[in-house]
Amino acid sequence: MSHRLPVKLSKSYRLLNHGPTVLVSSAHGGATNVMAAAWSMPLDFSPPKVAVVIDRSTRTRELVEASGEFALNIPSRQMAQATLAVGSVSGREHDKFTEYRLATFAAETIGAPLLDGCLGWLECRVIAEPHIQQRYDLFLGEIVAAWADPRAFRDGHWVFEEGTPRSIHYIAGGNFFETGPAFEVDR
């Protein structure tokens, strides 16, 4: 047996938390907001669905519940500082788009803005599951439109060529890592 290092249960989620960090954008009644989320994942293929944790204390949560929709924006390393910043302050006291100079563009099927400079964008409609939303802060969304920066994702796959932008992954305490090179295993 290999050596093992005990991990505090309060930190055990970090062993699995290596999916891309996302920026959750939302809008309702003329208000917009964006927050960072490290806990999101694909959930199904057809129709495509995602799950994302949106804490009940956030302004984003209010807007998502009111509108029934949200966008997941996948930032690259160039957006890491803004990602940390929007995840560290409340949208109730800050206009994050203005304060952090985040450029946006209109989504095709939802009202939430999409963030310029990201690698991918998922436009989502909430699949209402009040029990898990209230108890676990977990929101399910059906992906109704998806887009990608062709430098980073094309033909259904992430691109790992030298110099291509890559997704970032939050591992706590202001620490991120960037996706590394891909490799294949013979079958």
C-alpha angles and dihedrals in degrees: 000000000000123000116273132204116209115240122207109247089232088062098038093101088070090071089067100029100098102109116114118287111242135202110226111210123191141175139187135158094358094310123113134186142171132204136177119245126189094180110074133116145171112263110182143001108223112058090012114237138181136196124215134174113234112178116232092234095062131101088224090061091054091051094045092050091048096046101033092224144080142170128233111213117192110216128203130218089275088066097044095106092050090045092055091044097052089047092053103053135053123251087219091070101026137051092218095188092057098035094051096033094239112176116213140187133199121275117231101231108015137050098237114102122245119226119242115230097037125126097227142008130204118192108206140188116207117251099214112238102154094179096058093037092056099036102038105016086237119147124194119206135187110224107233098173134011132192136179140192102247091218088066106026129026140146088021095301140093112252118229101181117141111281097015118134114253137200121264127227125206118221100173138268094058091303122134135168129206123230111265133214119306124238134190130225119213114243 
